[in-house]
């Protein structure tokens, strides 16, 4: 069939429904006028009532044969008022109706995003003594989507959404005296190590180095309330001296981050 102008959009038909606040009465007001009771399907306590016997209707007046009570559930469906719209009715679209790739990330609900997420780095060098294990004080935030990283007091990530998180940390330890034997970077959950990476120069018992970077990653379950993550470094030298965990604003040589995984 030909049309003048634009082709009409496909329409969907649904029936209007009205819920009533019941009381000890036989008289109710309809949202839409009707000609008679046969244009309504009336339900009381989920049982359909017989038109003209259990109720009568004319215009916007609905009259019951017997009074309801305040505890009754009552609603009607307007059989004579089919509403057409170019939008499908609520809850009518399923997975099979969607073409692959039509739902973009921008349209996904917040529950399907990989947040909370953050990254922080160490701005200045942090001293670490021989045979010590110290928390790294990542004090500069690159980003922190939900304000879950504490960069001034506890230096920890406490995500507020439960799920699995990808966590990464890079720690660069520099011993200017060249007496570096080994160092270990740790990811801690709730005060205990769950992943680590080690650089060991002391393979033969005499080897020494000056600097190395430990990179450690893991995936961890977080409860979205009390679970928290931190980064620690342990250091061992050959001369009992101190070293620096390198801080650098330009290169971010020591950094820490995490983000929530989607679909797992």
NORURJO-V151184 format. One record per pair of residues at least 24 apart in sequence whose C-alpha atoms are under 10 Angstrom apart, sorted by the first residue. I is the first residue (numbers start at 1). J is the second residue. D is the distance in Angstrom with one decimal. If there is no record, write none. Layout:
BEGIN
I;J;D  I;J;D
END
This chain:
BEGIN
8;86;9.2  9;85;9.1  9;86;6.2  9;87;9.5  10;84;9.7  10;85;8.4  10;86;5.9  10;87;8.6  10;88;9.5  11;83;9.7  11;84;6.0  11;85;5.2  11;86;4.4  11;87;7.1  11;88;7.7  12;82;9.8  12;83;8.1  12;84;5.5  12;85;5.5  12;86;6.1  12;87;6.8  12;88;5.7  12;89;7.2  13;82;6.3  13;83;5.7  13;84;4.7  13;85;6.8  13;86;9.1  13;87;9.5  13;88;8.3  13;89;8.0  14;78;9.9  14;79;9.8  14;81;8.8  14;82;5.8  14;83;5.5  14;84;6.8  14;85;8.5  14;88;8.9  14;89;6.9  14;90;9.9  15;77;6.6  15;78;6.2  15;79;6.6  15;80;8.3  15;81;6.3  15;82;4.7  15;83;6.0  15;84;8.8  15;89;9.9  16;76;8.6  16;77;5.9  16;78;5.5  16;79;7.9  16;80;9.1  16;81;6.4  16;82;6.7  16;83;6.8  17;41;9.4  17;42;9.9  17;75;7.2  17;76;5.7  17;77;4.5  17;78;6.2  17;79;9.2  17;81;9.4  18;42;9.6  18;74;8.8  18;75;5.5  18;76;5.4  18;77;6.5  18;78;8.1  19;43;9.7  19;73;8.3  19;74;6.3  19;75;4.3  19;76;6.7  19;77;9.0  20;44;9.9  20;72;9.5  20;73;7.6  20;74;5.6  20;75;5.6  20;76;8.3  21;69;9.9  21;70;7.7  21;71;9.3  21;72;8.6  21;73;7.9  21;74;7.5  21;75;8.9  22;67;9.4  22;68;6.5  22;69;6.2  22;70;5.0  22;71;7.2  22;72;6.3  22;73;7.1  22;74;7.0  22;75;9.6  23;67;8.1  23;68;6.0  23;69;4.8  23;70;4.1  23;71;7.7  23;72;8.0  24;66;9.5  24;67;5.7  24;68;5.1  24;69;4.6  24;70;6.3  24;71;9.4  24;72;9.6  25;63;9.1  25;64;8.3  25;65;10.0  25;66;8.1  25;67;4.7  25;68;5.8  25;69;7.4  25;70;9.1  26;55;8.9  26;62;8.1  26;63;5.5  26;64;4.7  26;65;6.8  26;66;6.2  26;67;4.4  26;68;6.6  26;69;9.6  27;55;9.8  27;57;10.0  27;61;7.3  27;62;5.9  27;63;4.8  27;64;6.5  27;65;9.5  27;66;9.8  27;67;8.1  27;68;9.4  28;57;9.6  28;60;8.4  28;61;6.2  28;62;5.1  28;63;6.5  28;64;8.3  29;57;9.6  29;59;9.2  29;60;5.5  29;61;5.1  29;62;5.9  29;63;8.8  30;57;8.9  30;58;9.3  30;59;7.9  30;60;4.5  30;61;6.0  30;62;6.5  30;76;9.1  30;78;9.8  31;59;9.7  31;60;6.6  31;61;9.3  31;78;9.8  32;59;7.7  32;60;6.1  32;61;9.5  32;78;8.1  32;80;9.9  32;81;8.4  33;57;8.9  33;58;7.1  33;59;4.2  33;60;4.5  33;61;7.9  33;62;9.8  33;78;9.5  33;80;9.8  33;81;9.5  34;58;5.7  34;59;4.9  34;60;6.6  34;61;8.6  34;62;9.5  34;78;8.3  34;79;9.6  34;80;7.6  34;81;8.7  35;59;6.1  35;60;9.1  35;80;9.0  36;61;9.8  36;62;9.4  36;80;9.9  37;62;8.2  37;63;9.4  37;78;9.9  37;79;10.0  38;78;9.4  38;79;8.0  38;80;8.5  39;76;9.9  39;77;8.5  39;78;6.1  39;79;5.1  39;80;5.0  39;81;8.1  40;75;9.9  40;76;6.3  40;77;5.7  40;78;4.9  40;79;5.5  40;80;7.3  40;81;9.2  41;75;8.5  41;76;5.4  41;77;5.1  41;78;6.6  41;79;6.7  41;80;9.8  42;74;7.5  42;75;6.1  42;76;4.3  42;77;6.6  42;78;8.8  43;73;8.0  43;74;5.6  43;75;5.5  43;76;6.0  43;77;8.5  44;68;8.6  44;72;6.7  44;73;5.6  44;74;4.5  44;75;6.8  44;76;8.8  45;71;9.2  45;72;5.9  45;73;4.8  45;74;6.2  45;75;8.8  46;72;9.5  46;73;7.2  46;74;7.4  46;75;8.4  47;73;9.7  47;74;9.1  48;74;9.8  48;75;9.7  48;76;9.1  49;76;9.8  111;161;8.9  111;262;8.8  112;260;9.5  112;261;8.9  112;262;6.2  112;263;7.7  113;259;9.6  113;260;7.7  113;261;8.1  113;262;6.6  113;263;9.6  114;145;10.0  114;163;9.9  114;164;9.9  114;165;8.7  114;166;9.8  114;258;9.7  114;259;5.9  114;260;4.5  114;261;5.5  114;262;5.9  114;263;9.6  115;144;9.3  115;145;6.8  115;146;7.5  115;159;8.7  115;160;9.4  115;161;8.0  115;165;9.3  115;258;9.1  115;259;5.9  115;260;5.3  115;261;8.1  115;262;9.1  116;144;7.6  116;145;5.7  116;146;5.5  116;147;8.2  116;148;7.2  116;149;9.5  116;157;9.7  116;158;9.3  116;159;6.1  116;160;7.3  116;161;7.0  116;162;9.7  116;165;9.1  116;224;9.7  116;258;8.2  116;259;6.0  116;260;6.1  116;261;9.7  117;143;7.8  117;144;6.0  117;145;5.6  117;146;7.2  117;147;8.9  117;148;8.0  117;149;8.8  117;157;9.2  117;159;8.1  117;165;8.9  117;166;9.5  117;167;9.7  117;257;7.4  117;258;5.5  117;259;4.1  117;260;6.5  117;261;9.8  118;142;7.3  118;143;5.3  118;144;4.2  118;145;6.3  118;146;8.3  118;147;8.5  118;148;7.9  118;149;7.0  118;157;8.3  118;159;9.7  118;167;9.8  118;256;8.3  118;257;5.4  118;258;5.7  118;259;6.6  118;260;9.8  119;143;5.7  119;144;6.7  119;145;9.6  119;149;8.6  119;157;9.7  119;167;9.9  119;168;9.3  119;169;9.5  119;255;7.2  119;256;5.7  119;257;4.1  119;258;6.7  119;259;8.9  120;144;8.4  120;149;8.5  120;150;9.8  120;151;7.8  120;155;9.4  120;169;9.7  120;252;8.7  120;254;8.8  120;255;5.7  120;256;5.4  120;257;6.3  120;258;9.6  121;151;9.4  121;169;9.5  121;170;9.2  121;171;9.7  121;247;7.6  121;248;8.0  121;249;7.6  121;251;9.5  121;252;5.8  121;253;7.8  121;254;5.7  121;255;4.1  121;256;6.2  121;257;8.6  122;151;9.8  122;171;9.3  122;245;8.6  122;246;7.5  122;247;4.7  122;248;6.6  122;249;7.4  122;252;7.0  122;253;7.9  122;254;5.7  122;255;6.3  122;256;8.7  123;246;8.4  123;247;4.7  123;248;5.2  123;249;5.1  123;250;8.8  123;251;9.8  123;252;7.7  123;253;9.3  123;254;8.5  123;255;9.4  124;244;9.6  124;245;8.7  124;246;6.9  124;247;4.0  124;248;5.9  124;249;7.6  124;252;9.9  124;254;9.7  125;172;9.9  125;173;9.5  125;174;9.5  125;243;9.4  125;244;5.8  125;245;5.6  125;246;4.7  125;247;4.3  125;248;7.5  125;254;9.4  126;173;9.4  126;243;8.5  126;244;5.4  126;245;5.0  126;246;6.6  126;247;7.0  127;173;9.4  127;174;9.7  127;242;6.8  127;243;5.9  127;244;4.5  127;245;6.2  127;246;8.6  128;173;8.8  128;174;9.8  128;175;9.8  128;233;8.5  128;234;8.2  128;235;7.2  128;236;9.6  128;241;9.1  128;242;5.7  128;243;5.4  128;244;5.8  128;245;6.8  129;234;8.9  129;235;7.1  129;236;8.1  129;237;8.7  129;240;7.8  129;241;6.5  129;242;4.4  129;243;6.4  129;244;8.6  130;180;9.5  130;181;10.0  130;183;10.0  130;234;8.4  130;235;5.8  130;236;5.0  130;237;5.7  130;238;8.5  130;239;8.3  130;240;5.3  130;241;5.8  130;242;5.6  130;243;7.7  131;182;9.8  131;183;9.4  131;234;6.8  131;235;5.5  131;236;4.9  131;237;7.5  131;240;8.0  131;241;9.5  131;242;9.3  132;183;9.9  132;233;8.0  132;234;5.5  132;235;5.8  132;236;7.5  132;242;9.4  133;183;9.5  133;184;8.8  133;185;9.4  133;186;9.5  133;232;6.5  133;233;5.4  133;234;4.0  133;235;6.7  133;236;9.5  134;185;9.9  134;186;9.9  134;231;8.6  134;232;5.4  134;233;5.4  134;234;6.4  134;235;8.8  134;245;9.9  135;185;9.9  135;186;9.2  135;187;9.9  135;188;9.5  135;230;7.3  135;231;5.8  135;232;4.2  135;233;6.4  135;234;9.0  136;171;8.4  136;185;9.6  136;186;9.8  136;230;7.9  136;231;5.8  136;232;5.5  136;233;6.9  136;245;8.0  136;254;8.8  136;255;9.2  136;256;9.3  137;230;9.2  137;231;8.3  137;232;9.0  137;245;9.8  137;247;9.9  137;254;9.9  137;255;9.8  137;256;9.9  138;230;9.5  138;231;8.8  138;247;8.9  138;254;8.0  138;255;6.9  138;256;7.2  138;257;10.0  139;247;9.9  139;255;9.7  140;249;8.5  140;252;9.9  140;255;9.3  141;255;9.6  141;256;9.5  141;257;9.6  142;255;9.7  142;257;9.4  143;257;9.4  144;257;9.4  144;258;9.8  144;259;9.9  145;259;9.6  148;228;9.5  149;228;9.3  149;229;9.3  149;230;9.9  149;257;9.3  149;258;9.8  154;230;8.6  155;228;10.0  155;229;8.8  155;230;6.8  155;231;8.6  156;188;9.6  156;189;9.6  156;190;9.7  156;228;6.3  156;229;5.5  156;230;4.9  156;231;8.0  156;256;9.7  157;189;9.6  157;227;8.5  157;228;5.4  157;229;5.1  157;230;6.7  157;231;9.9  157;256;9.6  157;257;8.6  157;258;8.2  158;189;9.9  158;190;9.7  158;222;8.6  158;223;9.4  158;224;7.5  158;225;7.2  158;226;6.9  158;227;6.0  158;228;4.4  158;229;6.6  158;230;9.4  159;222;7.4  159;223;8.2  159;224;5.4  159;225;6.9  159;226;8.4  159;227;7.5  159;228;7.2  159;229;9.0  159;258;9.5  159;259;9.1  159;260;8.8  160;222;8.8  160;223;8.0  160;224;4.2  160;225;5.4  160;226;8.4  160;227;9.0  160;228;9.9  161;222;7.8  161;223;7.1  161;224;4.1  161;225;7.3  161;260;8.4  162;221;7.6  162;222;5.4  162;223;4.5  162;224;3.8  162;225;7.5  162;227;9.3  162;260;8.7  163;220;8.3  163;221;5.7  163;222;5.5  163;223;6.7  163;224;7.2  163;259;10.0  163;260;6.7  163;261;7.4  163;262;8.7  163;263;9.8  163;264;8.1  164;219;6.5  164;220;5.5  164;221;4.4  164;222;6.2  164;223;8.9  164;224;9.9  164;259;8.6  164;260;6.0  164;261;5.7  164;262;8.2  164;263;9.5  164;264;7.1  165;218;8.3  165;219;5.4  165;220;5.4  165;221;6.3  165;222;7.1  165;258;6.4  165;259;5.4  165;260;4.3  165;261;5.5  165;262;9.1  165;264;9.8  166;217;7.4  166;218;6.0  166;219;4.6  166;220;6.7  166;221;9.2  166;257;8.4  166;258;5.5  166;259;5.6  166;260;6.4  166;261;6.6  167;195;9.8  167;216;8.3  167;217;5.6  167;218;5.4  167;219;6.1  167;220;7.5  167;229;8.7  167;256;7.8  167;257;5.9  167;258;4.3  167;259;6.8  167;260;8.9  168;195;9.8  168;215;7.5  168;216;5.8  168;217;4.3  168;218;6.7  168;219;8.9  168;231;9.4  168;255;8.3  168;256;5.9  168;257;5.5  168;258;6.2  168;259;9.3  169;196;9.5  169;197;9.7  169;214;8.1  169;215;5.9  169;216;5.4  169;217;6.5  169;218;9.4  169;230;9.4  169;231;7.2  169;232;9.6  169;254;7.5  169;255;5.7  169;256;4.4  169;257;6.5  169;258;8.8  170;197;9.4  170;213;6.7  170;214;5.7  170;215;4.5  170;216;6.5  170;217;8.8  170;231;9.2  170;252;9.0  170;253;7.0  170;254;5.1  170;255;5.3  170;256;6.5  170;257;9.3  171;197;9.6  171;212;8.5  171;213;5.6  171;214;5.3  171;215;6.6  171;216;8.7  171;231;8.9  171;232;8.9  171;233;7.5  171;245;6.8  171;246;7.5  171;247;9.2  171;252;9.7  171;253;6.9  171;254;4.6  171;255;6.8  171;256;8.6  172;211;7.2  172;212;5.8  172;213;4.1  172;214;6.3  172;215;8.7  172;233;9.5  172;244;8.3  172;245;5.7  172;246;5.5  172;247;8.3  172;252;9.7  172;253;6.2  172;254;5.8  172;255;9.2  173;199;9.8  173;210;8.4  173;211;5.6  173;212;5.7  173;213;6.3  173;214;8.2  173;233;8.7  173;234;9.6  173;235;8.2  173;243;6.8  173;244;5.7  173;245;4.5  173;246;6.0  173;247;9.6  173;253;9.5  173;254;8.9  174;209;9.0  174;210;5.9  174;211;4.2  174;212;6.8  174;213;8.7  174;242;9.3  174;243;5.7  174;244;5.2  174;245;6.4  174;246;6.6  175;208;9.9  175;209;7.7  175;210;4.9  175;211;5.8  175;212;9.1  175;235;9.8  175;237;8.1  175;241;8.5  175;242;7.2  175;243;4.6  175;244;6.6  175;245;9.0  175;246;10.0  176;209;9.2  176;210;6.0  176;211;7.8  176;241;9.8  176;242;9.1  176;243;7.1  176;244;8.4  177;208;9.9  177;209;8.8  177;210;6.9  177;211;9.9  177;237;9.5  177;238;9.8  177;239;8.8  177;241;8.3  177;242;9.0  177;243;8.5  178;208;6.5  178;209;5.2  178;210;4.1  178;211;7.8  178;237;8.8  178;238;8.9  178;239;9.4  178;243;9.7  179;207;8.7  179;208;5.3  179;209;5.9  179;210;6.4  179;211;9.3  179;236;8.8  179;237;5.4  179;238;5.1  179;239;6.2  179;240;8.5  179;241;8.0  179;242;9.5  179;243;9.2  180;207;8.6  180;208;5.3  180;209;4.7  180;210;5.4  180;211;6.9  180;212;8.8  180;235;8.2  180;236;6.7  180;237;4.7  180;238;6.4  180;239;8.6  180;240;9.7  180;241;9.3  180;242;9.5  180;243;8.3  181;205;8.8  181;206;8.7  181;207;7.0  181;208;5.3  181;209;6.5  181;210;8.6  181;211;9.6  181;235;8.0  181;236;5.7  181;237;5.0  181;238;6.1  181;239;9.4  182;207;9.9  182;208;8.5  182;209;8.5  182;211;9.4  182;212;8.7  182;234;8.4  182;235;6.2  182;236;5.4  182;237;7.0  182;238;9.3  183;211;9.4  183;212;8.1  183;213;8.7  183;214;7.7  183;233;7.0  183;234;5.5  183;235;4.4  183;236;6.2  183;237;8.8  184;213;9.2  184;214;6.7  184;215;9.3  184;216;9.4  184;232;8.3  184;233;5.6  184;234;5.2  184;235;6.7  184;236;9.1  185;213;8.7  185;214;5.7  185;215;7.1  185;216;6.8  185;231;7.3  185;232;6.0  185;233;4.7  185;234;6.7  185;235;9.1  186;214;9.0  186;215;9.2  186;216;7.1  186;217;9.3  186;230;8.3  186;231;5.6  186;232;5.1  186;233;6.1  186;234;8.2  187;216;7.4  187;217;8.0  187;218;8.2  187;229;7.0  187;230;6.0  187;231;4.8  187;232;6.6  187;233;9.0  187;256;9.4  188;228;8.2  188;229;5.5  188;230;5.1  188;231;5.9  188;232;7.2  189;220;8.6  189;221;9.7  189;222;9.0  189;227;7.0  189;228;5.7  189;229;4.7  189;230;6.6  189;231;8.9  190;226;8.4  190;227;6.0  190;228;5.4  190;229;6.4  190;230;8.1  191;227;9.7  191;228;8.3  191;229;7.9  191;230;7.7  191;231;9.7  191;232;9.9  192;229;9.3  192;230;9.2  192;232;10.0  193;229;9.6  193;230;9.1  193;231;8.8  193;232;8.6  194;218;8.2  194;219;9.7  194;220;8.6  194;229;9.7  195;219;9.3  195;220;9.7  195;231;9.8  196;231;9.6  196;232;9.3  196;233;9.3  197;233;9.7  198;233;9.7  198;234;9.3  198;235;9.9  199;235;9.9  200;236;9.5  202;236;9.8  202;237;9.5  202;238;9.0  205;238;9.7  206;238;8.7  207;238;9.1  208;237;8.2  208;238;7.4  209;237;9.2  209;238;9.6  210;237;9.8  210;243;9.3  211;243;9.2  211;244;9.3  211;245;9.7  211;246;9.6  213;245;9.6  213;246;9.5  213;253;8.3  213;254;8.5  214;254;9.3  215;254;9.4  215;255;9.6  215;256;10.0  216;256;9.7  217;256;9.9  217;257;9.7  217;258;9.5  218;258;9.6  219;258;9.3  219;259;9.8  219;260;9.5  219;261;8.9  220;258;10.0  220;260;9.6  220;261;10.0  221;260;9.6  222;260;9.3  229;256;10.0  229;257;9.8  229;258;9.2  230;256;8.6  230;257;9.9  231;255;9.5  231;256;7.5  231;257;10.0
END
